[in-house]
Amino acid sequence: MQSDASTLVAIDNLSFAYGERRILNGLNMRFPRGKVVAVMGGSGSGKTTVLRLIGGQIRAQSGSVQVDGQAVQSLDAKALYALRRKMGMLFQHGALFTDLTAFENVAFPLREHTDLSESMIRDLVLMKLHAVGLRNAAHMKPAEISGGMARRVAVARAIALDPQLIMYDEPFAGLDPISMGVIANLIRRLNDALGSTSILVSHDVHESFAIADYIYFLSQGKIVAEGTPAELQASSDPYVKQFIHAEADGPVPFHYPGRTLAADLGLEARS
């Protein structure tokens, strides 16, 4: 697969394993500038590992990850930290600092990575909180607001530095349907307003299909399907159909592979 100027993140023939346990095997993915791309699949399919490789937290055994033309796996610590300034990250469940207010949470990356004055930081933080509808909750701590509101504060923190790339790791997990819709619309609206690229890791079909421009389906560390939401909705691929319609039977087995129950109970020879 060839990369071009319209591609912000390019993954080529990427493989990764923890010891003998292979997580990803031969991935090829493209994340264009200005688009929302969803990476979907069941638990343990390698979705979050893709984000960790892009951010340089871990390094693949083979293949390459390029972000804005830079090979992540080849960067030293200083260059990697500089690249990360172009990235925003929404962690699973928000991961806010519980002892800090919403204002202080959003201000944290600005104070950590810039030399801006406190007055400038104040204005920027209030603007980010206003963008997610929570400017008037700036003084409140995570325990004093709802789960959906806390997730929006985490989004505001993720966009504090106006990143080129925003990565969302299960942004809808644990939210009620109204909050999920609010967060989904916010992801799409902020992506378009900032002109950024968003990578959305999720297993929530409805919300992801509503806002994504393109979708990759992972299973057992491989891409088993990809396309636009409309293309995947019309797909006859067994894996896609099983995942979209939440069917118990299909290519993804319910039971972890291994010995049969009859073998463990010593009944196999009798049958």
LUMKOL-110852 format. One line per 10 residues: number of its first residue (from 1); their letters; for each residue x, y, z of C-alpha. Coordinates in nm, 3 decimals. Example, Ala and Ser with C-alpha at 12.3 -4.5 7.8 and 13.67 -1.06 7.14 Angstrom:
1> AS> 1.230/-0.450/0.780  1.367/-0.106/0.714 .
END
This chain:
1> MQSDASTLVA> 0.000/0.000/0.000  0.130/0.342/-0.096  0.117/0.648/0.127  0.061/1.003/0.003  0.021/1.355/0.137  -0.345/1.292/0.221  -0.248/1.014/0.467  -0.160/1.110/0.825  -0.105/0.760/0.965  0.021/0.467/0.756 .
11> IDNLSFAYGE> 0.061/0.113/0.890  0.242/-0.139/0.669  0.277/-0.514/0.718  0.268/-0.467/1.095  0.306/-0.761/1.335  0.321/-0.756/1.713  0.334/-1.020/1.984  0.369/-1.041/2.361  0.621/-1.321/2.385  0.472/-1.620/2.204 .
21> RRILNGLNMR> 0.121/-1.470/2.199  0.064/-1.299/1.864  -0.166/-0.997/1.885  -0.140/-0.843/1.536  -0.035/-1.011/1.216  0.044/-0.831/0.887  -0.176/-0.523/0.926  -0.201/-0.266/0.646  -0.407/0.041/0.734  -0.444/0.402/0.621 .
31> FPRGKVVAVM> -0.586/0.692/0.822  -0.645/0.995/0.593  -0.619/1.353/0.710  -0.947/1.508/0.817  -1.135/1.178/0.845  -1.288/0.973/1.123  -1.176/0.610/1.092  -1.315/0.341/1.322  -1.123/0.030/1.424  -1.376/-0.226/1.539 .
41> GGSGSGKTTV> -1.376/-0.585/1.659  -1.441/-0.801/1.959  -1.253/-0.792/2.287  -0.893/-0.906/2.244  -0.886/-0.846/1.869  -0.594/-0.599/1.895  -0.776/-0.266/1.863  -0.612/-0.087/2.157  -0.274/-0.236/2.063  -0.299/-0.047/1.731 .
51> LRLIGGQIRA> -0.333/0.281/1.925  -0.039/0.198/2.149  0.179/0.126/1.846  0.080/0.455/1.683  0.163/0.643/2.003  0.497/0.466/2.040  0.417/0.308/2.377  0.514/-0.028/2.229  0.710/-0.121/1.918  0.629/-0.387/1.663 .
61> QSGSVQVDGQ> 0.852/-0.683/1.586  0.811/-0.622/1.212  0.651/-0.372/0.976  0.620/0.003/1.019  0.401/0.276/1.163  0.435/0.624/1.013  0.271/0.934/1.157  0.295/1.251/0.950  0.580/1.093/0.753  0.783/0.987/1.058 .
71> AVQSLDAKAL> 0.856/0.622/1.136  0.741/0.591/1.497  0.946/0.279/1.570  1.270/0.456/1.469  1.233/0.772/1.681  1.442/0.841/1.989  1.272/0.961/2.308  1.302/1.333/2.228  1.161/1.297/1.876  0.883/1.067/2.000 .
81> YALRRKMGML> 0.774/1.319/2.263  0.771/1.593/1.999  0.551/1.375/1.777  0.315/1.301/2.065  0.248/1.672/2.098  0.062/1.637/1.769  -0.158/1.366/1.921  -0.453/1.374/2.158  -0.572/1.068/2.346  -0.902/0.981/2.507 .
91> FQHGALFTDL> -0.831/0.684/2.733  -1.082/0.418/2.825  -1.324/0.555/3.087  -1.168/0.903/3.051  -0.881/0.857/3.299  -0.923/1.205/3.448  -0.719/1.314/3.749  -0.976/1.265/4.023  -0.834/1.527/4.261  -0.828/1.801/3.995 .
101> TAFENVAFPL> -1.119/2.009/3.869  -1.237/1.994/3.510  -1.043/2.316/3.448  -0.720/2.177/3.593  -0.756/1.852/3.399  -0.778/2.036/3.068  -0.503/2.280/3.169  -0.263/1.996/3.252  -0.129/1.924/2.899  -0.101/2.297/2.827 .
111> REHTDLSESM> 0.111/2.352/3.138  0.314/2.038/3.071  0.395/2.100/2.706  0.384/2.476/2.651  0.528/2.798/2.795  0.200/2.988/2.768  0.106/3.241/3.033  -0.158/3.152/3.289  -0.396/3.405/3.139  -0.360/3.245/2.796 .
121> IRDLVLMKLH> -0.403/2.896/2.944  -0.717/3.015/3.121  -0.868/3.143/2.798  -0.778/2.827/2.606  -0.915/2.594/2.874  -1.244/2.782/2.890  -1.269/2.765/2.510  -1.210/2.387/2.511  -1.463/2.334/2.788  -1.709/2.556/2.603 .
131> AVGLRNAAHM> -1.661/2.339/2.291  -1.780/2.034/2.488  -2.058/2.225/2.665  -1.901/2.229/3.011  -1.753/2.575/3.058  -1.980/2.633/3.358  -1.864/2.309/3.520  -1.498/2.415/3.513  -1.474/2.427/3.893  -1.617/2.077/3.948 .
141> KPAEISGGMA> -1.423/1.756/4.007  -1.491/1.428/3.821  -1.680/1.282/4.118  -1.917/1.577/4.113  -2.033/1.532/3.751  -2.197/1.251/3.558  -2.009/0.985/3.366  -2.106/1.138/3.034  -1.992/1.482/3.146  -1.662/1.340/3.271 .
151> RRVAVARAIA> -1.607/1.180/2.931  -1.663/1.520/2.768  -1.404/1.677/2.999  -1.164/1.403/2.885  -1.240/1.496/2.524  -1.163/1.861/2.602  -0.829/1.753/2.751  -0.755/1.541/2.443  -0.798/1.844/2.213  -0.623/2.093/2.443 .
161> LDPQLIMYDE> -0.316/2.117/2.216  -0.517/2.123/1.889  -0.367/1.790/1.779  -0.346/1.667/1.422  -0.439/1.320/1.541  -0.697/1.232/1.807  -0.727/0.872/1.928  -1.037/0.757/2.112  -1.014/0.428/2.303  -1.367/0.295/2.367 .
171> PFAGLDPISM> -1.522/0.640/2.414  -1.874/0.500/2.453  -1.797/0.237/2.719  -2.025/0.256/3.023  -2.237/0.543/2.893  -2.616/0.563/2.866  -2.769/0.595/2.515  -2.812/0.973/2.541  -2.452/1.027/2.653  -2.327/0.795/2.378 .
181> GVIANLIRRL> -2.507/1.003/2.117  -2.368/1.325/2.264  -2.009/1.193/2.264  -2.042/1.053/1.910  -2.170/1.383/1.772  -1.899/1.567/1.962  -1.625/1.348/1.810  -1.754/1.415/1.460  -1.807/1.788/1.515  -1.466/1.846/1.674 .
191> NDALGSTSIL> -1.291/1.646/1.404  -1.445/1.861/1.133  -1.387/2.187/1.321  -1.021/2.112/1.394  -0.948/1.949/1.059  -0.786/1.664/1.249  -0.775/1.290/1.193  -0.967/1.079/1.443  -0.910/0.709/1.513  -1.205/0.561/1.695 .
201> VSHDVHESFA> -1.154/0.224/1.866  -1.491/0.083/1.960  -1.722/-0.216/1.950  -2.035/0.003/1.950  -2.185/-0.050/1.605  -2.460/0.211/1.602  -2.259/0.513/1.714  -1.944/0.422/1.519  -2.131/0.363/1.194  -2.310/0.697/1.239 .
211> IADYIYFLSQ> -1.994/0.909/1.247  -1.712/0.714/1.076  -1.594/0.777/0.720  -1.425/0.437/0.700  -1.414/0.125/0.917  -1.165/-0.155/0.973  -1.284/-0.480/1.134  -1.022/-0.677/1.328  -1.043/-1.037/1.438  -0.759/-1.234/1.594 .
221> GKIVAEGTPA> -0.509/-0.966/1.496  -0.603/-0.948/1.127  -0.822/-0.722/0.917  -1.119/-0.935/0.816  -1.322/-0.657/0.651  -1.298/-0.287/0.569  -1.501/-0.022/0.393  -1.741/0.266/0.439  -2.034/0.220/0.679  -2.271/0.179/0.385 .
231> ELQASSDPYV> -2.050/-0.086/0.225  -2.023/-0.284/0.548  -2.396/-0.258/0.619  -2.457/-0.423/0.282  -2.179/-0.679/0.325  -2.253/-1.050/0.315  -1.924/-1.130/0.490  -2.002/-1.374/0.775  -1.782/-1.192/1.028  -1.932/-0.851/0.952 .
241> KQFIHAEADG> -2.286/-0.987/0.969  -2.215/-1.160/1.300  -2.065/-0.848/1.455  -2.322/-0.597/1.327  -2.618/-0.812/1.427  -2.462/-0.938/1.752  -2.511/-1.302/1.657  -2.373/-1.567/1.893  -2.290/-1.813/1.617  -2.045/-1.725/1.341 .
251> PVPFHYPGRT> -1.674/-1.695/1.260  -1.600/-1.561/1.610  -1.639/-1.857/1.848  -1.802/-1.823/2.189  -1.561/-2.071/2.351  -1.188/-2.006/2.383  -1.008/-2.257/2.157  -0.860/-2.568/2.317  -0.965/-2.906/2.450  -1.328/-3.006/2.436 .
261> LAADLGLEAR> -1.539/-3.033/2.752  -1.587/-3.404/2.679  -1.209/-3.452/2.679  -1.170/-3.268/3.009  -1.445/-3.481/3.165  -1.290/-3.800/3.031  -1.594/-3.878/2.818  -1.445/-3.843/2.472  -1.331/-4.206/2.441  -1.675/-4.334/2.541 .
271> S> -1.868/-4.131/2.283 .
END
